[in-house]
Amino acid sequence: MLRNNRSQEPLLSLRSAVVFLIGLQAAAAAGLLTYTSGNSLATAALAGGAAFGATVAFARSAIG
């Protein structure tokens, strides 16, 4: 019985990694700007999460 050696395969494709990286950068920027404008940390985290979701959805359709 021969098993496939999956240890050499990447965890994410290059496209997925780029989409997530763009989303992470947008989330960090939105969260930081929200927090520095005087809002609470929880509000900044929610803004960052929303920015991440929206950016990933947009980048997924834009990067083809």
DOVEX-253652 format. One record per residue (C-alpha): residue number from 1; residue in one letter; z, x, y. Coordinates in steps of 0.2 Angstrom, whole numbers, plus 5000, padded with zeros to 4 digits. Each point is the difference from the previous one (the first is absolute). Layout:
BEGIN
+-----+--------+------+------+------+
! num ! residu !   zz !   xx !   yy !
+-----+--------+------+------+------+
! NUM !      a !    Z !    X !    Y !
...
+-----+--------+------+------+------+
This chain:
BEGIN
+-----+--------+------+------+------+
! num ! residu !   zz !   xx !   yy !
+-----+--------+------+------+------+
!   1 !      m ! 5000 ! 5000 ! 5000 !
!   2 !      l ! 4994 ! 5008 ! 5016 !
!   3 !      r ! 5009 ! 4996 ! 5017 !
!   4 !      n ! 4991 ! 5002 ! 5017 !
!   5 !      n ! 5008 ! 5013 ! 5011 !
!   6 !      r ! 5003 ! 4990 ! 5016 !
!   7 !      s ! 5011 ! 5013 ! 5008 !
!   8 !      q ! 4985 ! 5007 ! 5009 !
!   9 !      e ! 4995 ! 4984 ! 5008 !
!  10 !      p ! 5005 ! 4996 ! 5018 !
!  11 !      l ! 5012 ! 4987 ! 5003 !
!  12 !      l ! 4990 ! 4992 ! 5014 !
!  13 !      s ! 4982 ! 5002 ! 5004 !
!  14 !      l ! 4995 ! 5009 ! 5016 !
!  15 !      r ! 4995 ! 4983 ! 5008 !
!  16 !      s ! 5017 ! 4992 ! 4996 !
!  17 !      a ! 5009 ! 5015 ! 5006 !
!  18 !      v ! 4991 ! 5000 ! 5017 !
!  19 !      v ! 5002 ! 4981 ! 5002 !
!  20 !      f ! 5019 ! 5002 ! 4997 !
!  21 !      l ! 5001 ! 5015 ! 5011 !
!  22 !      i ! 4992 ! 4991 ! 5015 !
!  23 !      g ! 5012 ! 4985 ! 4996 !
!  24 !      l ! 5015 ! 5012 ! 5000 !
!  25 !      q ! 4995 ! 5008 ! 5017 !
!  26 !      a ! 4997 ! 4983 ! 5008 !
!  27 !      a ! 5017 ! 4994 ! 4993 !
!  28 !      a ! 5009 ! 5015 ! 5007 !
!  29 !      a ! 4992 ! 4998 ! 5017 !
!  30 !      a ! 5004 ! 4981 ! 5001 !
!  31 !      g ! 5018 ! 5003 ! 4994 !
!  32 !      l ! 5003 ! 5014 ! 5012 !
!  33 !      l ! 4993 ! 4991 ! 5015 !
!  34 !      t ! 5010 ! 4985 ! 4996 !
!  35 !      y ! 5016 ! 5009 ! 4998 !
!  36 !      t ! 4998 ! 5010 ! 5016 !
!  37 !      s ! 4996 ! 4985 ! 5010 !
!  38 !      g ! 5018 ! 4995 ! 4997 !
!  39 !      n ! 4999 ! 4988 ! 4985 !
!  40 !      s ! 5012 ! 5002 ! 4985 !
!  41 !      l ! 4996 ! 5011 ! 4985 !
!  42 !      a ! 4997 ! 4985 ! 4989 !
!  43 !      t ! 4987 ! 4993 ! 5012 !
!  44 !      a ! 4991 ! 5016 ! 5000 !
!  45 !      a ! 5000 ! 5001 ! 4981 !
!  46 !      l ! 4993 ! 4982 ! 5000 !
!  47 !      a ! 4987 ! 5005 ! 5012 !
!  48 !      g ! 4995 ! 5016 ! 4991 !
!  49 !      g ! 4999 ! 4990 ! 4983 !
!  50 !      a ! 4988 ! 4987 ! 5008 !
!  51 !      a ! 4990 ! 5014 ! 5008 !
!  52 !      f ! 4998 ! 5008 ! 4983 !
!  53 !      g ! 4995 ! 4985 ! 4991 !
!  54 !      a ! 4987 ! 4995 ! 5014 !
!  55 !      t ! 4993 ! 5018 ! 5001 !
!  56 !      v ! 4998 ! 5002 ! 4981 !
!  57 !      a ! 4991 ! 4983 ! 4999 !
!  58 !      f ! 4988 ! 5005 ! 5014 !
!  59 !      a ! 4998 ! 5018 ! 4994 !
!  60 !      r ! 4996 ! 4994 ! 4982 !
!  61 !      s ! 4986 ! 4990 ! 5006 !
!  62 !      a ! 4994 ! 5012 ! 5013 !
!  63 !      i ! 5000 ! 5015 ! 4989 !
!  64 !      g ! 4987 ! 4997 ! 4987 !
+-----+--------+------+------+------+
